[in-house]
Amino acid sequence: MRLCLSLISDNMNNSQRTLVRPLLIIGAMYAILGFSIGINAFFIPFVQQAFNISTAMSYLIMTATFAAYVVFGIPTGTIIKKIGYKSGISVSFLLIAVGFLVIGYAASISSFALFLLALFVSGMGQTLLTSAVNSYVTILGPPESAASRICMMGICDKVFFAGASLILASFLQLSRVRLADVITPFYLIGCLLILLAVISYFSPLPELKANGEDESDALSPMSVSANAKTSIFQFPHLLLGVLAIFFDVGVEIIALGSINDYATILHLPAPENYVWYTVAGMVAGYIVGVTLIPKVLSQNTALLLCTVLGIVTTMGIVLVPAGMSIYLITILGLSNSLLWPAIFPLALADLGKFTKRGSSILVMGIIGGAILPLIYGYVADISSHQLAYLVCLPSYVFILYYAIIGSKIRTNPVLPVVY
């Protein structure tokens, strides 16, 4: 968190200092989001032993969490539009808290089905929080530097993603799995999140609107064109962006969520800590993004370079010896670092009055975090964990297309269906 705050301060000029306080508050929100998703990386190997299930079944942990992004994706836009960003963030914390409390109860009665339901409820809160904080950071400053701001927030997110495994390891042990150990910490964390929901509601976070959301706005030509449209489906770059987010989150969660499991299979010491390798790669990429975007690299160029690196690294993972391949996942983390920070603002660009709705559509693409890891788990079961990383290859190819072509398709004939 301290590194994130330092980067925020160092990369703001005097005219941007007013952004510091909102970014600090949102940075804390990203930290909570990272932690709530990061528990999955620890739970994948944990539930295999606790419930005596297969690798593929254990990846239902990811499926349960990210399925909520499809079910609850569209309602998030309506919720944020009606109650605003700050209240939406508070509601998201309450939903995550309920999910965590139910995790504790599910552990007490040894129910894997209820465990998955609890993660789904937590995922609903994560959906709302993701939609709120990402669109907020995107419109908080100049569009061309949105990826840089999201990179700052990404540091907070990923450090706490990995921190989740470290924190849980102080209560739970992969070498001696006991469901009873889950109960107390998740009851405590759930209560803490309820308190944070109250604190965030009364925080000094200003409400924002994207250019074109108010009729009184001085609109750019693209925003005027956007507001003349009648359907969210008239923005090809947004719809292709949903697919890009689908593949981005899929490969990101595979890299973050599988490495502890891979280390366990390879019988490496302290397997719960290997997620830090992937996070280190992502944080390094975020620092590059904060430093170079948009001064040296455009958002499109950053996206292009990362996807090429992802393709090369994926091939390297399956070709080198297994003992070496697990460390290449660090580079896979670096490859994934600037995907989301670049895709999200590129997909939201020039949406005008459709910005909040567009954000809720985009977060539905996060279902990739449910589907691709499940495919990875299945391939790992029938072949090997190492070969299963080939699941990432088609994803990077599509994101490469989006960087070169898809993000630049900004026009579409008027459709008769109103959304």
C-alpha positions as CSV (number, residue, x, y, z in Angstrom):
1,M,0.0,0.0,0.0
2,R,2.8,2.4,0.9
3,L,4.4,1.8,-2.6
4,C,1.1,2.6,-4.2
5,L,0.6,5.8,-2.3
6,S,4.2,6.9,-3.1
7,L,3.7,6.4,-6.8
8,I,0.4,8.3,-6.7
9,S,2.2,11.3,-5.1
10,D,5.3,11.2,-7.2
11,N,3.5,11.0,-10.5
12,M,1.1,13.9,-10.0
13,N,1.9,17.4,-11.1
14,N,0.5,20.4,-9.2
15,S,-2.7,20.6,-11.2
16,Q,-3.3,17.0,-10.4
17,R,-2.8,17.1,-6.7
18,T,-6.6,17.4,-6.2
19,L,-6.8,13.8,-7.4
20,V,-4.6,12.4,-4.6
21,R,-7.2,12.1,-1.9
22,P,-9.8,10.3,-4.1
23,L,-7.1,8.0,-5.4
24,L,-5.9,7.2,-1.9
25,I,-9.5,6.2,-0.9
26,I,-10.0,4.2,-4.1
27,G,-6.6,2.5,-3.6
28,A,-7.9,1.2,-0.3
29,M,-11.0,-0.1,-2.1
30,Y,-8.7,-1.9,-4.6
31,A,-6.8,-3.5,-1.7
32,I,-10.1,-4.9,-0.3
33,L,-11.0,-6.2,-3.8
34,G,-7.6,-7.8,-4.2
35,F,-7.9,-9.6,-0.9
36,S,-11.4,-10.8,-1.5
37,I,-10.4,-12.4,-4.8
38,G,-7.0,-13.5,-3.5
39,I,-8.4,-16.0,-1.0
40,N,-9.2,-18.2,-4.0
41,A,-5.5,-18.8,-4.8
42,F,-5.1,-20.3,-1.3
43,F,-8.4,-22.2,-1.3
44,I,-7.8,-24.1,-4.5
45,P,-5.3,-26.5,-3.0
46,F,-7.0,-26.3,0.4
47,V,-10.4,-27.5,-0.7
48,Q,-8.8,-30.4,-2.7
49,Q,-7.7,-31.9,0.6
50,A,-10.6,-30.6,2.8
51,F,-13.3,-32.1,0.6
52,N,-11.2,-34.8,-1.2
53,I,-12.1,-33.5,-4.7
54,S,-10.2,-33.4,-8.1
55,T,-8.2,-30.5,-9.4
56,A,-10.9,-29.6,-11.9
57,M,-13.5,-29.6,-9.1
58,S,-11.3,-27.4,-6.9
59,Y,-11.3,-24.7,-9.7
60,L,-15.0,-24.4,-9.1
61,I,-13.8,-22.0,-6.5
62,M,-13.0,-19.6,-9.3
63,T,-16.1,-20.4,-11.2
64,A,-18.4,-19.7,-8.3
65,T,-16.7,-16.3,-7.6
66,F,-16.6,-15.1,-11.2
67,A,-20.0,-16.4,-12.3
68,A,-21.4,-13.6,-10.3
69,Y,-19.9,-11.1,-12.8
70,V,-22.3,-12.4,-15.4
71,V,-25.4,-12.7,-13.2
72,F,-24.8,-9.4,-11.4
73,G,-22.9,-7.5,-14.1
74,I,-25.8,-5.5,-15.7
75,P,-27.6,-4.7,-12.4
76,T,-24.4,-3.0,-11.2
77,G,-24.7,-0.2,-13.8
78,T,-28.3,0.5,-12.6
79,I,-27.3,0.4,-9.0
80,I,-24.4,2.8,-9.5
81,K,-26.5,5.1,-11.6
82,K,-29.2,5.3,-9.0
83,I,-27.2,5.5,-5.7
84,G,-23.8,6.8,-7.0
85,Y,-20.3,5.5,-6.7
86,K,-19.8,6.0,-2.9
87,S,-23.0,4.2,-1.9
88,G,-22.3,1.5,-4.4
89,I,-19.0,0.8,-2.9
90,S,-20.5,0.5,0.6
91,V,-23.1,-1.9,-0.7
92,S,-20.4,-4.0,-2.3
93,F,-18.5,-4.2,1.0
94,L,-21.7,-5.5,2.7
95,L,-22.2,-8.2,0.0
96,I,-18.6,-9.3,0.4
97,A,-19.0,-9.4,4.1
98,V,-22.1,-11.6,3.9
99,G,-20.2,-14.0,1.6
100,F,-17.3,-14.2,4.0
101,L,-19.6,-14.9,7.0
102,V,-21.3,-17.7,5.0
103,I,-17.8,-19.2,4.2
104,G,-17.3,-19.5,8.0
105,Y,-20.7,-21.2,8.4
106,A,-20.1,-23.5,5.4
107,A,-16.8,-24.6,7.0
108,S,-18.6,-25.3,10.3
109,I,-21.0,-27.7,8.6
110,S,-18.5,-29.1,6.1
111,S,-20.6,-28.1,3.0
112,F,-18.7,-27.6,-0.3
113,A,-22.0,-26.5,-2.0
114,L,-22.6,-23.8,0.6
115,F,-18.9,-22.9,0.3
116,L,-19.4,-22.2,-3.4
117,L,-22.6,-20.3,-2.8
118,A,-20.8,-18.1,-0.3
119,L,-18.1,-17.3,-2.8
120,F,-20.8,-16.5,-5.4
121,V,-22.3,-13.9,-2.9
122,S,-18.9,-12.5,-2.3
123,G,-18.4,-12.4,-6.1
124,M,-21.6,-10.2,-6.4
125,G,-20.0,-7.7,-4.1
126,Q,-16.8,-7.9,-6.1
127,T,-18.7,-7.3,-9.3
128,L,-20.3,-4.1,-7.9
129,L,-17.0,-2.9,-6.4
130,T,-15.0,-3.7,-9.7
131,S,-17.5,-1.7,-11.8
132,A,-17.6,1.2,-9.4
133,V,-13.9,1.7,-8.8
134,N,-12.6,1.0,-12.3
135,S,-15.0,3.4,-14.0
136,Y,-14.4,6.0,-11.3
137,V,-10.6,5.9,-11.8
138,T,-11.1,6.0,-15.5
139,I,-13.1,9.2,-15.5
140,L,-11.2,10.8,-12.6
141,G,-8.6,12.4,-14.8
142,P,-7.5,12.7,-18.5
143,P,-8.5,9.7,-20.7
144,E,-5.1,9.3,-22.1
145,S,-3.6,8.6,-18.7
146,A,-6.4,6.4,-17.4
147,A,-4.2,3.2,-17.8
148,S,-1.5,4.9,-15.6
149,R,-4.0,5.5,-12.8
150,I,-5.4,2.0,-13.0
151,C,-1.8,0.7,-12.8
152,M,-1.4,2.6,-9.5
153,M,-4.6,1.0,-8.2
154,G,-3.5,-2.4,-9.5
155,I,-0.4,-2.3,-7.2
156,C,-2.8,-2.1,-4.2
157,D,-5.0,-4.8,-5.7
158,K,-2.3,-7.4,-6.5
159,V,-0.2,-6.9,-3.3
160,F,-3.3,-7.7,-1.3
161,F,-4.3,-10.5,-3.6
162,A,-1.0,-12.2,-2.7
163,G,-1.3,-11.0,0.9
164,A,-4.5,-13.0,1.2
165,S,-2.5,-16.3,1.0
166,L,0.0,-15.0,3.5
167,I,-2.7,-13.9,5.9
168,L,-4.7,-17.1,5.5
169,A,-1.5,-19.2,6.0
170,S,-1.3,-17.8,9.5
171,F,-4.6,-19.5,10.3
172,L,-4.7,-22.4,7.8
173,Q,-2.1,-24.9,6.8
174,L,-1.9,-26.7,3.5
175,S,0.2,-29.3,5.2
176,R,-2.5,-30.0,7.8
177,V,-5.9,-29.1,6.3
178,R,-8.7,-28.6,8.8
179,L,-12.0,-27.0,7.9
180,A,-12.6,-25.9,11.5
181,D,-9.7,-23.5,11.1
182,V,-11.6,-21.5,8.5
183,I,-14.5,-20.5,10.8
184,T,-13.1,-17.9,13.2
185,P,-11.0,-15.8,10.7
186,F,-13.8,-15.5,8.2
187,Y,-16.3,-14.4,10.9
188,L,-13.8,-11.8,12.0
189,I,-13.0,-10.6,8.4
190,G,-16.8,-10.4,7.6
191,C,-17.4,-8.2,10.6
192,L,-14.4,-6.0,9.6
193,L,-15.9,-5.5,6.1
194,I,-19.2,-4.4,7.6
195,L,-17.3,-1.7,9.5
196,L,-15.5,-0.7,6.3
197,A,-18.8,-0.4,4.5
198,V,-19.9,2.2,7.1
199,I,-16.5,4.0,6.9
200,S,-16.6,4.2,3.1
201,Y,-20.1,5.6,3.1
202,F,-19.0,8.5,5.2
203,S,-15.7,9.0,3.4
204,P,-15.0,12.3,1.5
205,L,-15.1,10.6,-1.9
206,P,-16.6,13.0,-4.5
207,E,-19.2,11.8,-6.9
208,L,-18.1,12.0,-10.6
209,K,-19.8,11.8,-14.0
210,A,-18.2,11.0,-17.3
211,N,-18.2,13.6,-20.1
212,G,-21.6,13.6,-21.7
213,E,-23.6,12.2,-18.8
214,D,-25.1,15.6,-18.1
215,E,-26.9,17.5,-20.8
216,S,-25.1,20.7,-19.7
217,D,-21.6,19.2,-20.5
218,A,-19.5,20.7,-23.2
219,L,-19.2,17.6,-25.3
220,S,-16.4,16.4,-27.6
221,P,-17.4,15.4,-31.1
222,M,-17.1,11.7,-30.1
223,S,-19.3,12.2,-27.0
224,V,-21.9,14.1,-29.1
225,S,-21.9,11.1,-31.5
226,A,-22.2,8.7,-28.6
227,N,-25.1,10.5,-27.0
228,A,-26.9,10.4,-30.4
229,K,-27.0,6.7,-30.2
230,T,-29.9,4.7,-28.8
231,S,-28.2,1.4,-27.8
232,I,-25.2,0.3,-25.9
233,F,-24.7,-2.3,-28.6
234,Q,-23.8,0.4,-31.1
235,F,-20.3,0.6,-29.7
236,P,-18.2,-2.2,-31.3
237,H,-15.0,-1.3,-29.4
238,L,-17.0,-1.8,-26.1
239,L,-18.4,-5.2,-27.2
240,L,-15.0,-6.4,-28.4
241,G,-13.6,-5.0,-25.1
242,V,-15.9,-7.3,-23.2
243,L,-14.3,-10.3,-25.0
244,A,-10.8,-8.8,-24.4
245,I,-11.7,-8.5,-20.7
246,F,-12.9,-12.1,-20.7
247,F,-9.6,-13.4,-22.0
248,D,-7.6,-10.9,-19.9
249,V,-9.1,-11.9,-16.6
250,G,-9.0,-15.6,-17.6
251,V,-5.2,-15.6,-18.1
252,E,-4.6,-13.4,-15.1
253,I,-6.5,-15.6,-12.8
254,I,-4.9,-18.8,-14.2
255,A,-1.4,-17.2,-13.5
256,L,-2.4,-16.0,-10.1
257,G,-4.7,-18.8,-9.0
258,S,-2.8,-21.8,-10.3
259,I,0.8,-21.2,-9.1
260,N,0.2,-22.2,-5.5
261,D,-1.5,-25.4,-6.8
262,Y,1.4,-26.0,-9.3
263,A,4.0,-25.5,-6.5
264,T,2.0,-28.1,-4.3
265,I,2.1,-30.6,-7.2
266,L,5.8,-30.1,-7.6
267,H,6.3,-30.6,-3.8
268,L,8.0,-27.3,-3.4
269,P,8.4,-25.8,0.1
270,A,5.9,-23.3,1.4
271,P,3.7,-23.6,-1.8
272,E,1.2,-21.0,-0.4
273,N,3.8,-18.3,-1.0
274,Y,4.5,-18.8,-4.7
275,V,1.7,-16.5,-5.7
276,W,4.1,-13.7,-4.7
277,Y,6.2,-14.5,-7.8
278,T,3.3,-13.8,-10.1
279,V,2.3,-10.7,-8.1
280,A,5.9,-9.4,-8.3
281,G,5.8,-9.6,-12.1
282,M,2.5,-7.8,-12.2
283,V,3.6,-5.0,-9.8
284,A,6.8,-4.6,-11.9
285,G,4.5,-4.1,-14.9
286,Y,2.3,-1.7,-13.1
287,I,5.3,0.5,-12.1
288,V,6.3,0.5,-15.8
289,G,2.8,1.6,-16.7
290,V,2.7,4.4,-14.1
291,T,6.1,5.6,-15.3
292,L,5.7,5.4,-19.0
293,I,2.0,5.8,-19.8
294,P,1.2,8.1,-21.6
295,K,4.5,10.0,-21.7
296,V,6.4,7.2,-23.6
297,L,3.9,4.5,-24.3
298,S,0.3,4.9,-25.4
299,Q,-2.3,2.6,-24.0
300,N,-2.6,0.7,-27.3
301,T,1.2,0.2,-27.5
302,A,1.4,-1.0,-23.9
303,L,-1.4,-3.5,-24.6
304,L,0.4,-4.7,-27.8
305,L,3.7,-5.3,-26.1
306,C,2.2,-7.2,-23.2
307,T,0.2,-9.5,-25.4
308,V,3.3,-10.4,-27.5
309,L,5.2,-11.1,-24.2
310,G,2.3,-13.2,-23.0
311,I,2.4,-15.4,-26.2
312,V,6.2,-15.9,-26.0
313,T,6.1,-16.7,-22.3
314,T,3.2,-19.2,-22.6
315,M,5.2,-21.1,-25.2
316,G,8.3,-21.0,-22.9
317,I,6.3,-22.4,-19.9
318,V,5.3,-25.5,-21.8
319,L,8.8,-26.1,-23.4
320,V,11.2,-25.7,-20.4
321,P,11.6,-28.3,-17.6
322,A,8.7,-28.1,-15.0
323,G,11.1,-27.0,-12.2
324,M,12.0,-23.9,-14.3
325,S,8.5,-23.3,-15.8
326,I,6.9,-22.3,-12.5
327,Y,9.3,-19.3,-12.4
328,L,8.3,-18.2,-15.9
329,I,4.8,-17.6,-14.4
330,T,6.4,-14.5,-12.9
331,I,6.9,-13.2,-16.4
332,L,3.4,-14.2,-17.2
333,G,2.4,-11.9,-14.4
334,L,4.4,-9.1,-16.1
335,S,2.6,-9.9,-19.4
336,N,-0.8,-9.6,-17.7
337,S,0.0,-6.4,-15.8
338,L,-1.0,-3.8,-18.4
339,L,-3.8,-5.7,-20.1
340,W,-6.7,-4.6,-17.8
341,P,-5.3,-1.0,-17.3
342,A,-5.3,-0.6,-21.1
343,I,-8.4,-2.5,-22.1
344,F,-10.8,-0.9,-19.6
345,P,-10.3,2.7,-20.6
346,L,-10.0,1.9,-24.3
347,A,-13.3,0.1,-24.1
348,L,-15.0,2.9,-22.2
349,A,-13.7,5.7,-24.4
350,D,-16.3,8.0,-26.0
351,L,-19.3,6.3,-24.5
352,G,-20.8,9.6,-23.1
353,K,-24.1,9.0,-21.3
354,F,-23.6,5.2,-21.7
355,T,-20.4,5.2,-19.5
356,K,-21.9,3.6,-16.4
357,R,-23.9,1.1,-18.4
358,G,-20.8,0.4,-20.5
359,S,-18.8,-0.3,-17.3
360,S,-21.4,-2.8,-16.1
361,I,-21.3,-4.6,-19.5
362,L,-17.5,-4.7,-19.3
363,V,-17.4,-6.3,-15.9
364,M,-19.5,-9.2,-17.3
365,G,-16.4,-10.1,-19.2
366,I,-14.8,-11.1,-15.9
367,I,-16.6,-14.4,-16.3
368,G,-13.4,-15.4,-18.1
369,G,-12.0,-15.8,-14.6
370,A,-14.5,-18.5,-14.0
371,I,-14.4,-20.4,-17.3
372,L,-10.7,-20.4,-18.3
373,P,-9.3,-21.6,-15.0
374,L,-11.9,-24.4,-15.0
375,I,-10.6,-25.4,-18.5
376,Y,-7.1,-25.2,-17.1
377,G,-8.0,-27.5,-14.2
378,Y,-9.6,-30.0,-16.6
379,V,-6.5,-30.0,-18.9
380,A,-4.2,-30.3,-15.8
381,D,-6.2,-33.4,-14.7
382,I,-6.0,-35.2,-18.1
383,S,-2.4,-34.2,-18.9
384,S,-0.3,-32.0,-16.7
385,H,-0.3,-28.6,-15.0
386,Q,2.5,-27.5,-17.2
387,L,0.8,-28.3,-20.5
388,A,-2.5,-26.8,-19.2
389,Y,-0.9,-23.3,-19.5
390,L,-1.5,-23.6,-23.3
391,V,-5.1,-22.6,-22.5
392,C,-3.7,-19.0,-22.3
393,L,-2.4,-18.9,-25.9
394,P,-5.7,-18.2,-27.8
395,S,-6.5,-15.5,-25.2
396,Y,-3.4,-13.6,-25.9
397,V,-4.0,-13.8,-29.6
398,F,-7.5,-12.3,-29.3
399,I,-6.2,-9.5,-27.0
400,L,-3.5,-8.8,-29.7
401,Y,-6.3,-8.3,-32.2
402,Y,-8.0,-5.9,-29.9
403,A,-4.9,-3.9,-29.4
404,I,-4.3,-3.6,-33.1
405,I,-7.8,-3.4,-34.6
406,G,-10.7,-4.0,-32.2
407,S,-10.2,-1.0,-29.9
408,K,-10.2,1.4,-32.8
409,I,-13.6,0.4,-34.2
410,R,-15.7,3.2,-32.9
411,T,-18.7,3.4,-35.3
412,N,-21.6,1.1,-36.0
413,P,-25.0,1.5,-37.8
414,V,-27.9,2.5,-35.6
415,L,-29.6,-0.6,-34.2
416,P,-33.4,-0.8,-33.7
417,V,-33.1,-2.4,-30.2
418,V,-33.0,0.1,-27.3
419,Y,-31.0,-1.0,-24.3
